[in-house]
Amino acid sequence: MIIEIVSFRLPEGTTQEDVLADARAVVAQWQSDPDLIRKHFARAEDGSHAGIYIWPSREAAQRAHDADWIARFQARTGTVPSFSYFDVFMLIDNEAGTVREFPID
């Protein structure tokens, strides 16, 4: 399992309402991706944004965020995102009351 962080800065003048409307517009797309485990939409104090995704593998993440997706994202937002990947080796899930460990490939 991996975490992928897709970070980006939006153009000056983009409101949080604009960001929320854009996020709502892609919900169905992400819900229909059979590989996506979870996605968080996030905003930092400095105004930068990120999509935080949980995937079964880096390959699944890269299939979802291919060149076509990057081009569509850039056309929608006016910015090109950066990508970071992290292997998940332990997960504490307080909501489910579980702790899970994962082998690192």
C-alpha contacts under 8 A as a table, 3 or more apart, distances in Angstrom:
res1	aa1	res2	aa2	distance
1	M	54	I	7.13
1	M	55	W	5.80
1	M	56	P	4.31
1	M	57	S	5.50
1	M	87	D	6.28
1	M	88	V	5.58
1	M	89	F	7.86
1	M	102	F	7.33
2	I	54	I	5.84
2	I	55	W	5.39
2	I	56	P	6.14
2	I	57	S	5.73
2	I	58	R	6.49
2	I	85	Y	6.76
2	I	86	F	5.51
2	I	87	D	4.54
2	I	88	V	5.24
3	I	52	I	6.89
3	I	53	Y	5.58
3	I	54	I	4.73
3	I	55	W	6.38
3	I	85	Y	5.73
3	I	86	F	5.10
3	I	87	D	6.43
3	I	88	V	6.71
4	E	51	G	7.99
4	E	52	I	5.87
4	E	53	Y	5.10
4	E	54	I	6.49
4	E	55	W	7.51
4	E	58	R	7.88
4	E	61	A	7.06
4	E	83	F	6.87
4	E	84	S	5.64
4	E	85	Y	4.59
4	E	86	F	6.48
5	I	50	A	6.39
5	I	51	G	5.79
5	I	52	I	4.67
5	I	53	Y	6.39
5	I	83	F	5.73
5	I	84	S	5.12
5	I	85	Y	6.46
6	V	50	A	5.24
6	V	51	G	5.04
6	V	52	I	6.46
6	V	81	P	6.04
6	V	82	S	5.62
6	V	83	F	4.74
6	V	84	S	6.65
7	S	48	S	7.38
7	S	49	H	5.83
7	S	50	A	4.28
7	S	51	G	6.62
7	S	81	P	5.36
7	S	82	S	5.22
7	S	83	F	6.49
8	F	48	S	6.05
8	F	49	H	5.44
8	F	50	A	6.15
8	F	79	T	6.92
8	F	80	V	6.80
8	F	81	P	4.72
8	F	82	S	6.52
9	R	47	G	7.34
9	R	48	S	4.81
9	R	49	H	6.11
9	R	79	T	6.86
9	R	81	P	7.85
10	L	14	T	6.46
10	L	48	S	7.13
10	L	49	H	7.71
10	L	77	T	6.56
10	L	78	G	7.16
10	L	79	T	6.46
11	P	14	T	5.91
11	P	77	T	7.58
11	P	78	G	6.80
11	P	79	T	7.47
14	T	18	D	6.21
14	T	19	V	7.30
15	T	18	D	5.07
15	T	19	V	6.48
16	Q	19	V	4.94
16	Q	20	L	6.14
17	E	20	L	5.08
17	E	21	A	6.11
18	D	21	A	5.16
18	D	22	D	6.22
19	V	22	D	5.16
19	V	23	A	6.18
20	L	23	A	4.98
20	L	24	R	6.14
21	A	24	R	5.12
21	A	25	A	6.25
22	D	25	A	5.04
22	D	26	V	6.76
23	A	26	V	5.53
23	A	27	V	6.60
23	A	41	F	7.54
24	R	27	V	5.39
25	A	28	A	7.45
26	V	29	Q	5.25
26	V	30	W	6.48
27	V	30	W	5.38
27	V	31	Q	6.07
28	A	31	Q	5.00
28	A	32	S	6.14
29	Q	32	S	5.39
29	Q	33	D	6.72
30	W	33	D	5.28
30	W	36	L	7.16
31	Q	34	P	7.80
31	Q	36	L	7.78
33	D	36	L	5.63
35	D	55	W	6.38
35	D	56	P	6.78
35	D	60	A	6.40
36	L	39	K	7.45
36	L	53	Y	7.37
36	L	54	I	6.47
36	L	55	W	5.34
36	L	56	P	7.59
36	L	60	A	7.97
37	I	53	Y	7.54
37	I	54	I	5.32
37	I	55	W	5.58
37	I	56	P	7.38
38	R	53	Y	5.73
38	R	54	I	5.07
38	R	55	W	7.40
39	K	51	G	6.74
39	K	52	I	5.54
39	K	53	Y	4.40
39	K	54	I	6.36
40	H	51	G	5.74
40	H	52	I	4.93
40	H	53	Y	6.39
41	F	49	H	7.73
41	F	50	A	6.23
41	F	51	G	4.89
41	F	52	I	6.48
42	A	49	H	5.66
42	A	50	A	5.19
42	A	51	G	6.18
42	A	52	I	7.37
43	R	47	G	6.21
43	R	48	S	5.86
43	R	49	H	4.36
43	R	50	A	6.35
44	A	47	G	5.38
44	A	48	S	5.39
44	A	49	H	6.09
45	E	48	S	7.43
55	W	58	R	7.07
55	W	60	A	6.49
55	W	61	A	6.22
56	P	60	A	6.80
57	S	60	A	5.32
57	S	61	A	6.64
58	R	61	A	5.02
58	R	62	Q	6.15
58	R	85	Y	7.41
59	E	62	Q	5.10
59	E	63	R	6.11
60	A	63	R	5.12
60	A	64	A	6.37
61	A	64	A	5.25
61	A	65	H	6.17
62	Q	65	H	4.93
62	Q	66	D	5.75
63	R	66	D	5.45
64	A	69	W	7.24
65	H	68	D	7.69
65	H	69	W	5.33
65	H	70	I	6.44
66	D	69	W	5.31
66	D	70	I	6.34
67	A	70	I	5.08
67	A	71	A	6.18
68	D	71	A	5.12
68	D	72	R	6.24
69	W	72	R	5.11
69	W	73	F	6.03
70	I	73	F	5.01
70	I	74	Q	6.06
70	I	80	V	7.02
70	I	81	P	7.64
71	A	74	Q	5.12
71	A	75	A	6.16
72	R	75	A	5.07
72	R	76	R	6.14
73	F	76	R	5.11
73	F	77	T	5.96
73	F	78	G	7.68
73	F	79	T	7.48
73	F	80	V	7.31
74	Q	77	T	5.27
74	Q	78	G	4.87
74	Q	79	T	4.98
74	Q	80	V	5.47
75	A	78	G	5.68
75	A	79	T	7.86
87	D	104	I	6.57
88	V	91	L	7.27
88	V	102	F	6.73
88	V	104	I	7.38
89	F	101	E	5.52
89	F	102	F	4.58
89	F	103	P	6.10
89	F	104	I	6.14
90	M	99	V	7.20
90	M	100	R	5.59
90	M	101	E	4.28
90	M	102	F	5.92
91	L	99	V	5.61
91	L	100	R	5.13
91	L	101	E	6.37
92	I	97	G	7.85
92	I	98	T	6.07
92	I	99	V	4.47
92	I	100	R	6.56
93	D	96	A	5.49
93	D	97	G	5.72
93	D	98	T	5.17
93	D	99	V	6.08
94	N	97	G	4.61
94	N	98	T	6.44
95	E	98	T	7.95
